Amino acid sequence: MEKVLYILGAGFSAPCGLPVVSNFLDRSKDLFRSDVNKYAHFQKVFETITELSVCKNYFNTNLFNIEEILSLLEMRSTLANEKASRKRFVQFVLDVIRACTPSLPDPLTPPLIRTNWSETLLGPTPFNAYGYFVGAILQHSFRKYFERIGPNSIEYQAMAGPVERQCEYAVITLNYDTILENVADYLNTHYLTRKHFRKDFNKAPGEDVFSGCLAKLHGSADDGEIIPPTWNKTLSNKQIAKSWKLGRWLIESANHIRFIGYSLPDGDYYIQYLLRASIIRNQHLKSLDVLCLDRDGSVQRRYEDFVAFPKMRFLSGDAIIYLNSATQTKQQPAWPDELHFECLEEIHNETFRGI
């Protein structure tokens, strides 16, 4: 069975309202203005950023880039042993991510789904698109359950169940947000399913743990353990170190690697070394595809400089268009009351056709 690994960057979560590097600082200022008391600790961060502006008199510095700002703060706190300062900006990052992570809406007709049941499993876009993606990763299928509630009326309830696949899917994400986990929890809450992402790496000899795995290399906003976006990517945290081990194993095992919404920033050398170190044991990689919005060609150039694999394909595009394509896949005519989440291969091949 083919093993497909998705590696997700900020562009994957941006359609849900999560900030990216270029607008992170602006979003934090909006939060501060919306509730000065709740985000009072932001004020100290903003004051420190103002102090950093002095360095622009001597060196080129982009103080609108959150990674550069936090890297400067990290260097200062490390050299001066200012643990309180580091704790402050870690909390700053977490608070912005948590505040910007949206809550999923209730089903449009909870819990009964009417004629357009397959298009409303998670309500309006973009959430429905993420539902299809998670449904494919966790190998869900849905079927309508007929329930007569009156002499002339029948309504339908979506019920989840397992489905056999030709591919197994796993995910490495560089994002702190919990969009994927929230969608999985939503499906478990509203439908008859009990599937979760597997984040641990307790692999027994000979055990295949690829399907449904989720490695969060930067940590997660839900548990507060994160690696800030700075030059100092320490792996001293045991839980995050486990995520990196899982990520390494997923890269080693994948037949197909797909980057979605990840621009391969110049400073992400640690990700590049993880890929290099992990691919050494991968003897069966068949494809490497990249989908990322690239307005000036710089993202494609970075990938072309880094990737030597001759079968790499690059496409400039928005992640939400890719995800929305999944929701347009209709049920098989022979099974009008069932919806199998087998759409990823179809939409991926169609998206990259001709490249």
ABEGO torsion letter per residue (X at the ends): XBBBBBBBBAAAAAAAGBBBAAAAAAAAAAAAAABAAAAAAAAAAAAAAAAAAAAAAABBBBAABAAAAAAAAAAAAAAAGBAAAAAAAAAAAAAAAAAABBBBBBBABOABBBAAAAAAAAEBOAAAAAAAAAAAAAGBBBBBBBBBABAABBBBBBBBBBBBBABBBBBBBABABAAAAAAAAAAAAABBBBBBBBABBBBBBGBBAABGBBBBAAEBAAAGBBBBBBABBBAABAAAAAAAAAAAAAAAABABBBBBGBAGBAABAAAAAAAAAAAAABAABABBBBBBBBAAGAAAAAAAAABABAABBBBBBBAAAAAAAAAABBBBAABAABBBBAAAAAAAAAAABGX
